[in-house]
């Protein structure tokens, strides 16, 4: 298994990859006609959020081995290192987890093009909020 390495800017690269995946999904009217690439894009967008949190935690002194390994671990890290400065951040994470990971990827419930765009805009806003440029 390849060893995970840390690269600054990975979160936005993942988000760009998610958007690129969406270009392969055919659209009929206002809906994506093929759910598979949409689910894949949602999964990649969710990973972008985790990469953003990882990036900040690494900058705070975490080693790669110490990074969270579950959604609960990410919640704890957000509460400990981020919410002190911005209590809304954990709520944003919860909303994005529910929309990207659960509804978009796991359940495949989001197929309307504007809803997908809104979710990706919210993802980008979250990343830019926590990762200093």
Secondary structure, 3 states (H helix, E strand, C coil): CCCCCCCCCHHHHHHHHHHHHHCCCCEECCEECCHHHHHHHHHHHHHHHHHHHHHHHHHCCCCHHHCCCCHHHHHHHHHHHHCCCCCHHHHHHHHHHHHHHHHHHHCCCCCEHHHHHHHHHHHHHHHHHHCCC
